[in-house]
Amino acid sequence: MTVHKILLASLPAIVLGLGACEDKGTAESAGQEIDQAVEKAKEAVDPQGPAERAGEKIDESVEKAKE
């Protein structure tokens, strides 16, 4: 229930912030903002352990290398 409240509370800020995103495609920027908001909400509810954080960093590095 708390995650839903956090997401609902952050949704208007995400939507309003989309107007300023022009470098990337609007849909891509919107997707990234939503993904970040969801990850922050999940982290607040269920914090990751050190191994899980390391795995996330590796995944992020692989994604950046692909770009």
C-alpha positions, 0 to 999 in steps of 0.5 A: 500500500505504501509503494502505491502511495509513493508512486501516486504522489510522484507521478504528477512530478514525473509528468510535469517534468517530461515537458523539459526532456527533449534531448532523448525521445519523450517516451524514452525519458519518461520511461527512465524517470518512471523506472527511477521512481519505481526503483527508489520506491522499492529501495525505500520499502525493501533495502538491498543487501551489498551483493544485490547492490553490486549486481545492480552496479554490474548491470548498469555498467553493462547497459552503459557499455551497450550504448 
